[in-house]
Amino acid sequence: SEVLWYAYAELEESRGEIQPAKKIYESLLGNGVSVTALAHIQFIRFLRRTEGIEAARKYFLDTRKSPNCTYHVYVAYAMMAFCLDKDPKVAHNVFEAGLKRFMHEPGYILEYADFLCRLNDDRNIRALFERALSSLPPEESVEVWKRFTQFEQTYGDLTSMLRVEQRRKEALSRSDEEGSSTLDTSLHDVVSRYSFMDLWPCSSKDLDHLARQETLVYHLRGLEVNCVSLKFGEVLK
């Protein structure tokens, strides 16, 4: 199990045995195609702790060429550069480089957006959402639209807020993956717009009603799809 390798390396590191700990990581990473993105991330963190910024940077640059390098590696290194090395420029460059490979990954887009929020860079946050949504298919853009909507609800003016909400509805209404969320009622929109964290502008009873309404719409939509499939099957017969 991978966790045993980490526990063993941690034991050696806690004793001050840095080279033996490093050899454990290198043995884990020597497994070729079975190496995970998590293993790369943990080794980068180990190098940053024990050998410094340059060693971690060099390994990250090499890891980018690996077929096992997922977007998680880019996020981990970028946030390490930002939070530990206090270098937002390097972090931004890493996120931008990763965008060329992982524009199709909603999870990466959301992490990049969170980073830009920390920089108070609202212009580039909006630009990022627009770039991502222009390339993601509707069925994979649900969470990105949700975050874009939340961003405008929190920081945008009323015009931009309503515009993004409408665009989201139109885009996701073409996707079967969104289910009931594409059919939000005006009341549900208002509740979402004026909530904050776990604070809601209505009672728990009202929230339960909205949840039941969404569930009902979802099931009705499923029945409609099944009926269409059955009718299509009968036509083929």
Sequence and secondary structure as in RCSB ss.txt:
>XXXX:A:sequence
SEVLWYAYAELEESRGEIQPAKKIYESLLGNGVSVTALAHIQFIRFLRRTEGIEAARKYFLDTRKSPNCTYHVYV
AYAMMAFCLDKDPKVAHNVFEAGLKRFMHEPGYILEYADFLCRLNDDRNIRALFERALSSLPPEESVEVWKRFTQ
FEQTYGDLTSMLRVEQRRKEALSRSDEEGSSTLDTSLHDVVSRYSFMDLWPCSSKDLDHLARQETLVYHLRGLEV
NCVSLKFGEVLK
>XXXX:A:secstr
 HHHHHHHHHHHHHTT HHHHHHHHHHHHTTGGG  HHHHHHHHHHHHHHT HHHHHHHHHHHTTSTT  HHHHH
HHHHHHHHTS  HHHHHHHHHHHHHHHTT HHHHHHHHHHHHHTT HHHHHHHHHHHHHHS GGG HHHHHHHHH
HHHHHS HHHHHHHHHHHHHHHTT SSSGGGGG  HHHHHHHHT BTTB SS HHHHHHHHHHHHHHHHHHHHHH
HHHHHHHHHHH 
